[in-house]
Amino acid sequence: MGADFWIVLQWWAVLFLVGAIAFPLTKRLFADWWDGGYFFAKAVGMAVVTYLVYLVGSLRLLPFTQMTVWVGLGVVFVVGLFLNRSYKANKSHKTDMFLILAEEVFFFIALLFWSWVKGHEPSIRALEKFMDFGFTKSVLNSLYFPAPDMWYAGGSINYYYFGHVVLAVLTKLSGIDLAYTFNLMLATIFALTLTMSFSIGMELMRMREGSVRKIGKKMKIIAGFLTAFLVTLAGNLQTIYAFTRGYTGDPPAGGPPPFWQLGVSFGGLEKYWYANATRFIPFTIHEFPSYSFVVSDVHGHVMSLPFVLLAIALLIHIGHIRDMIFYGFLVGVLLMTNALDGPIYLGLFVVLLVVSDWTHLANWNNLKKIGIVLTAAALTSLPFLFHFKSFVSGIGVNCPPAPLANMKIGPFLFEGVEKCQRSPFWMILLLWGFFLYCGAWLVGRLDKKIPQIEKILLIFFVFSIGLIIFPEFLYFKDIYPAHFRSNTMFKLGYDAFILLSIVSGYTIVTVKKKAFFLFLLPLLFLVSIYPIFSVRSYFNSLKNYEGLHGLAWVAREYPDDYAAINWLNQQLQGSPPTPWARGAIMPGLPVIIEAEGDSYTDYARFSAFTGFPTIIGWPVHEWLWRGTYDVVAPRREEVRLIYDSDDLSQTRQILGKYQVRYVIIGQLERRKYTKLVEEKFNVLGQLVFRSGQTMIYQMR
C-alpha cells in the first residue's frame, strides 16, 4: 500500500485543486447552504471544467491537451470570482477555514478507504470494465470530439460518455496512468457520494430547524452520516434470504421462491450471493450505489452520481435557485452522462415548481423558469446530441391489449402480447419496503402543519414511487427481447433509490415515536448488512491487498498479450493523433485487428486497453449502440476472413477497406480461429512484434 498511498495522495491533490478553483462558483450557487456548499465544489469543478474542454474540442477551437484543461480551470476560477463580487449577499458570508479543513480530511479519508478496499481486487475485467476503460482510452487518444469508437473502426462513440471524458480530464491533469486512475475514479465517486449525501443530510436538518425547535449539532451530524450511509452503502431487504436455507443456482423463470417458504436458517449467511439483490425480479435489473461501488464498473450511472446529488442539493432550495441557467446546464450534463438522468431531473424540477404553486399552474414566473432550464439543457447537450443517434426506438407498452398488438401510435409501441411482465407485489415490497415504510411515516404528517422541507421530501417520495411503478406499464424499447424492460427499471430505480435514501435518512432522525422504531430497526438492520456480504465476496474478505494497478491481471494471465499492449501504446508516444472527420478512420490512430467475441469476456482486450479502433469488438454492445445487427454481422464475418481465408486478394481488400495497420495474433485469436492462415501476413506485411506466441504484423 505504501507506493499506492503516494499515488492516491497525488490524485487527491488534483481533486483538491479542481474543488478549490470551483469553490467561488459553488459558494454563489449554495449561498444559503450550511457550509457554502464546499462538499459540492469538486463535482461543480468536474462538470464545468470538463464541459469547457469538451465544448472547445467539439468545436475544434482547442485540442484536448493538459494545457486546455488548465485554461478551463482558469476560466472557472475567474467566473466564480466575478459572480461572487457581483452578488452582495455573499459579502457577509465568511468562509470557515477550519470547517473546510475538516471536510477535506473527511473526503480524503473516504477516498483513501475505498482505494484501499479496491486494492484488494483491482482487475479491470468482467462486466462493463473493458468498455469503460476503452472509451476513456479513446478519449485520451483524441484531440477533438466526438471520440472514435474503439470497437467500431470508422465510427465515433454512440453512447452517453461524458463521464468518461471527466475521467480522461482528471487523468490528463494528474499525469497518472489510466490503469491507476480508472480505479481511483471509482474511489473518488464513492468519496463524493458519501460526502455530498452527508452534506444534504445536514442541510435538511438545518432547514427543519427554521420551522421547529432548535436542533443540536450532534443530531445534524447523525442525520448527515445516516443519509450518507443509506445513499452510499445500504442495500435492500433481499438480504433476508441470508437468514433462510437460501436457493442455489439461477432462480427459475418465475423468480426465486418466497423467503417464508425456505425456513429460518443461519446457514445462508455463508452462501448468500449479494448480486441477487439486484436481479431479484425476473428479467430485470434493480441496482443501487452500494452494489456499483463493489462491482467497480466506472459506468454512466456511476459517473453520474456526483451530478445527481448536485441536482438534488439544488432542488432542496428550489425556491432560492439563483441560477436556473446552471441547473439547466446540469440537466444537460446528466443527459450526456447517463441519458435518462437528464429527463428525470428535469421532470422533478417541473413537478416541484408546479406543486409549490399548484393554484397557478400556468404561472408566468414558473413557465419562465422552466423555459430557462430547458433552453440551457438543450444548448449544453447540443454538441453531444449532434453526433448521437438514440438507440431507443420508442416507448413500449408493457402487457399491450391484444387488439393493439404490433401497432405503433405516436411514440408508443404495442409489441406482441408476449411482451408482458409484471413484478409480483411481494417482490416490490421486499426491494423497496424499507423506504416505503419510512416514507409512509412522512406522509402521515400531512394532517399537521409541516415544514417546507418536508413538503419537498414528500414530492421526492411520490416522484420516486412513480419511477418504480413506471416499468410496470411502460419501457424504453431497445434490442433486448426477454429483458425488454430491464434497462428502464435499472435507470429509473437507481435514481429512486438515491431519492428515497435521502427521504429515509431525514425521517429516521425526525420521527420520535416508539411504534416507528419497533418495525424500523429490523428493516434498517437488513439493508445495513448488505456491504458485509458484497465486500466479503468481491474483495475476498479484504485478505490480500494487490494494489491499484488495474491491468496487473493481464500481465499475470496473458503476459505475452500484455507486452504487446504496452508495445502498441508506445507507438503513439511522441506522435499525438491528428484530427479526424466523422465517418472516417482517424488519421494517426492505428486500426488493429483482433478476435471479436462475446460481451463480458476477455475478447477485444487489445482495443479496450489501447483505445485503438478495431473492426468490431463486443458485437452485442455494438448492436445496441448502432441500433441494428445488420451493420455488425458483416464485420464479424470480415474479421473471420482476415484470419481464416487463404485468399490473399480478399484479405488485402478487407484490410484496405478499414485501413488496418496492425494484425494481432495472440492466445484468443489462435483459440477462436482454428483455420488461421498465419503465413499470409508475412506476404501482406511484416512481423514487428513478438512475445512468446503473440505476434503483431504491420500491414504494408
N, C-alpha and C positions, 0 to 999 in steps of 0.2 A: 504493500500500500504506500510505501514511502515515496517512490517515484511518481505514483499516481496522484498523491496529495499535491505535489507541486503543479501537476497538470490541472487539477481541479482549482487550485489557487489562481493559476493564470487565467483559466476560463471565468472564474468568478470576477476577476479584475475587469474583464471585458464587459460582463453583465453589469457590474457596478458603474462603469463608465457610461454605458448606454442609459442606465436609470438616472444617473446624476445629470446627464445632459438633458434628459427629458423631464426632469423634475419641475423646472419652471413652468412648462406647459401643463404638466399634471396638476400642479397647485392651482392653476387657472381653472381647470376642469373640476377639481374637487375642493373648491374653496371652503365649502361647508363641512368637509369631512373631518373626522376626529384628529387625524394626523397630517392633513393636507394631501392625503392620497399617496403617501410615499410608497406603500406596498404595490401601487399600480404603475409606478414610474417606469419600471423595466418593460412591462407589457406595452405601455404607450410608446416608449422608445423603439421597441422591436417592431411595432406596427408601422409607425410613421417613417422611421429611417428606412426600413425595408421597402416600404411603398415608394418612397422617393427614388431609391435605387432601381426598383422595378419599372417605375414610370419613365425615367430618363433612358433606361435600357430598352424599353418597348418603343419609345420614340426615336431611338438611336441617336440621342443627343450626347450621351456619355456611355462608355463601355463599363461593364461590370468588373471593376477593379477595386482594390483596397482604397485607393485614393478617392474613388466615387463614394465609397461608404463614409469616409471621413468628411467629404463635402456634405453628405446627408446629415451627419451628426451635427455639423456646424450650423446648417440651416435650422434644424430643430431647436438648437440651443438659442439662436438669435430670435426666432419666432416666439419661443417661450418667454424670453426676457421682455420682448416688446409687448406681448399680451398682458404680462403681469404689471408692467409700468402703466399701461393704459386702463387697468382695472383698479379703481380706487379702493374697493373693499379689501383687496389683498394687501394694501399698505399697512393695515393693522394686524395682519396675520404673520406672526413671528414663527420662524422655524425652530423647533426644539431639537438641537443637535444631539442631545443625549438620547432622545426618543428615536431619532433616525439611526444612531449608532446601534441601539438595542434591536431595532427592526432589521438592520443589515446583518447583525450577528444571528438573529433568528433565521433569516433567509440562508445565510451561509451554512449554518448547522443542518438545515433541511437539505440543501444541495449536497453537502458532504455525506450526509447519512444515506441518501438514495444512491449516490455514486458508489458508496461502499457496498450497499446491497446489490447494485447492478454488477459490481465487480465479481460477484460470485457466479454469474452466468452472463458474460458479456457478448456472446456469439451473435453476430448479425446474420441470422439464419432462421428459416421457417417463417410461417405466416407471411406478413407483408414486408418483411425487412429488406429482401432483395429489391423490391420495387421502390421502397422509400429511400434506400441508400442510392440506388441507381438514379432516381430523379434528382437527388441533391448533387450527385456527382456530375450529372448532365448540366445542372445549373452552374456549378463551379467551372465547368469546361467552356461555358458560354460567355461571349462578350455582350450579346444582346438577347432580347426575349422576343418570342417565346423560346424556351429551351428545347433542343431536339429530344425526341423520344428514343431512349437507348434500346428499346425493343421493337422499333418500327422505323428502320432506316428510311430517311427521306421525309419523315413527318415530325411534327412538333408534339409536345406532351398535350394530350387532350384530357386533362384531369385538373381538378382544383388543387394546385400545388404551391399556393402562396406560402404555406407553412414551411415547405422545403426551401423556398427562397430565403425565409427568415434564418433557417439553419445554415444555409450557404453564406449569408451575410455575416453571421457571427463567426463562422469558421474562417472566412477570409480575413475578418478583422483580428481574430486571435492568432492566426498563423499555425494553429494546431491541426494535425491530420484528421480528416473526416472519420477515420476508423476509431478515433477517440471522441470527437465531438458528437458523433451520432448518439453514443451512449450518454454523453454529458448533457445533450439536449433533453433526453428523457428525464434525467435528474433535475434539470432546470425547470421543466414543466411541472414536475412533482413539487418542487420548492415554490414555484409561483402559485400553483393551485392551492397549496397548503396556506401560504401567507396571505394571498388575496382573499380566500374564503374566510380566514381568520379576521381580516380587516372588515369584511362585510358583517360578520357576526358581531364584532364590537360596535360597528356603526348602527346596526339595528337596535341595540340596547341603548345607545346614546339618543337615538331618535325617540324611542319609547319613553326615555327619561323626561322628555319635554311634555309628555301628556300625563304621566303618573308620578308617583313619589320618586325621589332621588335614588338612583341605582349605584351601588358601590363599585369601585374599580375592580375589585376581585370578581364580582359577578359578571362584569363586562368581559373580563379576560376568560372566565369559564365559558361564557357564550361564544367567544371567539374560537377557543380551542375545540369546543364541541362541534361548532359549524365546520371548522377546518377538518376535523376527523371524519365527519359524515360525508362531506364532499369528496375528500381525497382517498380515504381508506375503507370506508364502510362497504358492506355488500348488501345482500337481500336475505329474506327469510328462508331461502332454499337450503341454507346451512342446517336446517332442522334434520335433513337426511343424514347428517353426520351422527345423529343420535338414534338411528334406526339400523336395521340389518343392511340397508342400502340396496343398490342394484348394480349389477356388473354388466360390462359391455355397453353397447349402444342401446338406448331405450327403444321400445317398439314404436311403430309409426304413430300410435295414439298417444305417445309420450310415456314418461315414467309412471309407475304405479303411485297412487296417493301415499303419502308418508304414513298415514294412520293404518295402512294395511300391512306395513312392514314390521311393525312391532318395535318396542323400545330396546335399544342395544347400544352399548358404548363401543362395540367393535367397529362401527362405522367411522369412528374418529381417525382410524389409521388409513382407511381406504377411500374416504370421501374425496371426490375429484372436483376441484374448485371450478373447472371450466363449465361444469353442468349448470352452475348458477346463471350462465349467460346463454345457454342453449336448452332451456327448460321446456318452453312451449315448442311443440314440434314444428320444424321447418322455419324457425325464426331465430333472430339474434337479439339479445337484450343486454348489451354490455353496460358497464359503468366504469368510472375512472380508476377505481382500485384494481380491477382486472387489467385495465390498459397499462397501468404502471408496472404490473408484474410481467405480462407477456411481451412488453417492451417494443411494440411497433410504434415508430415515430410517424404515425399516420395522420391523415387530415383531421379526424375527430379528436386526436390527442393534441396536435399542434394548435387546434382552435381553442383549447381550454382557457388560456390566459385572456383571449379576446372575448370569449363568452362571459367570463367573470367580470371583465371590464364593462361589458354591456349591462350586465345585471347591476353592477355598482352604480352606473349612471342612472338606470331606471329607478333605483331606490329613491333617488332625489328627482324624480321626473318633473315635479313642479318647479324645480330650480335648475333644470338642464340649461346651462348658459350657452351652450354651443350646439345647436341642432345640426350644424354642418359636421362637427366631429362625430356625432352619433351616426349620421348618415354615412360618413367615411368608414366608421367601424362596421356598419351593416355590409358595406361593400367588401371590406376586408374579410368578414366572416363568410361571405359568399365565395370568395376566391380561395378560402382556406378549407372549408367544409361546407359544400354548397347549400344544404338545407338550413344551416345555421343563419344564413342571411335572411331568408323569408321568415324564419321562426322569430327572430328578434325584431324584425320589422313589424310582424304581426303582434307581438307582445307590446311593443311601443304603442301601436294604434289602439289596442284594447285598453291599455292603461289610460290613454288620453280620453277615449270615449267614455269609459266608466267613471272617470274623475269628474266628467261634466255631462252625464247622460241626458240631462234635461235639454241640452242644446247639441244634438248630435251633429248638426251642421255648423257648429260654432266656427266662425271665421278664423279665429286665432288657432284653433286646433287644426283646421284644414291647412292653414299656412305652415304650421309646424310639420305636418305630415308631408306636405309638398317639398319643404326644405330637405327633410330626411331622404325622401325618395330621390330627389334630384342629386343630392350629394352621393347617395349609394350608387346611382346609375353612372354618374361621371367617374366615380372611383373604380368601379368594376369594368368600365368600358374597354380599357386596354386588354384586359383578360378575356372578356366576352367576345371581342373582335376575332380572337383566334380559337375560341372554344365552341365546340359543337356538342350540345347536350345529348347524352346517351339515354335520357329519359324520353320515351316516346308517347307518353300520355299519362293520365290518371286512371288507373284501373279501379273497377268497382268489385269489391270482394263479395262473392256469392251473388252474381248478377241474376235478375229474373230471367227465366227460360225464354220468354218471348223476345228479349233484347239480346240474347246471346250472340256473340260475334259481330256486334254492331259498335259503331263509334258515333257519339253525339257530342260535338264540340271537342273539348279535351278529354272527355270521359270515354273510357274503353270498357265495353261489356264483353269480356272474353267468355270462353266456354263455361258452362255450369260447373265444370270440374275445378275451376279457379275459385274454390270456396274453402276458406279456413277460418274457423272461429276458435278463439282461445277459451279453454274451459275456465269458468269463473273462479274455481278454486285455485287454479294456477296463477291467475292475475292477482288474486289476494295474497298468494304466497310471495310473489315477486314484489308487490307494492304495498303489502299490508301494513308494514311499519310506518310508511309515510302517510298512508291514508288514515291511520289511527291518529297520528299527530295532527294532521290537517283537520280532521273531524273535530278535534277539541278547539281548534282555532275558529272553525265555523260556528261552534257552539256559543261563541261570544257575540254573535251578531245581534242578539236581543239586548245588548248593552251598548253604551257609548264607548267605542273602541278608538284607540289612537290611529292616526292617519297611516302610520307604517303598517299596522295590521290590515288595513284595507288593501294596501299594495300587496302584502303577502297572501292575502286571500285570493287576489287576482292571479298571483303566481300559482297558487294551489289549483284553482279551477282551470287555468290555462294548461297546466301540466296534465291534469286528468284528460283534457281534450287531446293532448299529444299521445297519451296512452290509448285512448279509445279510437283515434283516427285509423290505425291499421286494421281495426276490426271491420271497417266499412270501405276504406279506400287505400290504395297503394300507388306508389310511383312506379310505372312499368319499366323494367329493364329486361335483361336477356334471360334471367333465371326462370326455369319452368316451375319446379316444385317449391322453390323458396322465393316465390314471386313477391311476397310482402316482407321478406327478411330485411332488406336494406332500409325499407321505410320504417319498420319498427325499431331497428337499430339506431338510426339517426335521431328519430323523434324521442325515443325512450331515453337516450343518452342525455339530452337536454332536460327532459322531465326529471331524471334522477338528480341532476345538479340543483334545479329549482326546488324540488321537494326536500332535498337535504338542507337547504338554507331555511326553508319554512319550518322543518322539523327541529333544527337546532334552536331557533327562536322559541318555538312552542315549548320545548322541554324546559327551557330556563325560566319561562314566564308563567307556566301553569303551576299552581301551588297545591292542587287537590290530591289527596291520598289515593282516591279512586283512579286517577290518571296514572300514577306511578305503579299501581298494583299490576296493571297489564303492560305498562311501558317497559319495565325492567327486563322481563324475559324476551320481549321483542328487540330491545336495544342490545341485549346480550347476543342474540343470534346474528344481527347484522354486524356486530363489532368483531366477532371472531373470524370473519372471512379472511383477512390478510394472514392469519396464522396458518391456515391451510394453503393459501396460494403461494406465499413466500416459501413455506417449507417445501412445497412440491417443486416449484420452478427453480428455486435457488439452492436446492439440495440442503435445506435446513441451515443455510449460511455456514457450512462447514469448511469449504475450500475457496479461498479468495484467489481468483485467476487473473485479475487485472482488468483494465478498462479498454484494452485494445480489442475491438470487435472482430477483427479478422484473424486472430490467433488460431482459431479453429481451422481455417483454411490451410495455414502453414502446417498444422498437425495432420490433417486428414488428406489434403491434396497438396503436398509440398511442391511438386513439380508445377502444378497449376498456379500456386501462389507465386512462385518465381516468375512465371510467365505474366501474371497480372502485374507484378511490380515492373517488369520489363516494358510492358505496354504503357503503363502510366508514365514511365520515364521518357517515352517518345514525344510527349508534349512539352517537357521541360525545356525552356529556352526558346520555344516556338509557340506562343499563345495562339489559340484558334482564331480564325478570322470571321467576320460577319457572314451570315448565311441567309439565304432567301427562303421564305416559306415554300414548302413543296420541293425543295432541292436538298441534295446531300450537302451537309455542312462542310465547306472547304476547310482544310486544316485539321479536321477531326476525323480520324481514320474509321472507316466502316470495317467491321470484323464479322467473321462467320464462325459460329459455334453451334453446338447441338441445341435445338429448341426442345422444350419439354413441359410437363405438367406444372401448373401453379403450385407454389409452396414446396417445390423440390429444389435440388441443387443445380438444376439446369438453368442456363442463361446467366451463369455466375460471372463470366468474363465481362459481359456488357454491363451487368449490375455494378461490378466493383471497379470498372474503369470509366463508365459513362459513355464509352464508345458505342455508337449505334450498331446493332446487328439487324439482319433482315427480319427476323421475328424472334421474340423472346418467349414469354409465357403466353401461349395462344389464347387461352380463355380470357386473360386480362385484356389483351388487345381486342378481342371480340367484344368485350364490354365497352371499352373506350371508343372503338370505331363504330359501334352500333350494329355491326353485321359480321358474320363469319365469312362472307363472300370475299373479303379482302385479306382474310387471314389464311384460308385454306391454300390458295395458290402459293403463298410464301413458304408455307410448311413443305410443300412438295418441291419447291425450288431449292430449299436448304438440303432436302434429302438427295436431290440430284447432284448437288455440288459435291457431296461426299461419296455417293454410291455410283454415279454414272461413269462409264468408261468412255463416253463420247466427249472428246476434248473440245470440239466446237460448241457443243451445247453448254458445257461447263463454263467456257470462256464467255459465252453470250450472257449467262446469268450473272457472272462476276462483274461483267462490264455494265450490266443494267443497273446494278446497285453501287458501282464504283468501289468494289471491295478492295481493300488494301492488304488485310491480313486474314489468312485462313488458319484456324486453330484446330489442332488435333490433340485432344487430351483423353483422360480416362473415360469420361462420359461419352465423348464422341465415338470412341472405339467400342464402347458398350452398346450404343444405340444403333450405329450404322454398321451392321455386320458385313455388308458388302463393300466396305470402304476401299476406294481405289486411291491409295496414298501417293503412289509413284507419279501420278499425273501432275501433282503440284510442283514437282521439280522441273516439269516442262513449262507449266504456266507461270511459274515464279521461282523463288529460291528460298531455301531454308535460312531464316535469320535468327532463330532462337531454338534452343533445345535444352531441356532439363528432364532427364530420365526418358519417359515415354511421351512427354508433352512437347509438341512441335508447333512452331509458328512459321508459316510460309508467307512471304511478302509477294504479292502478285505484281507482274510487270505491267 
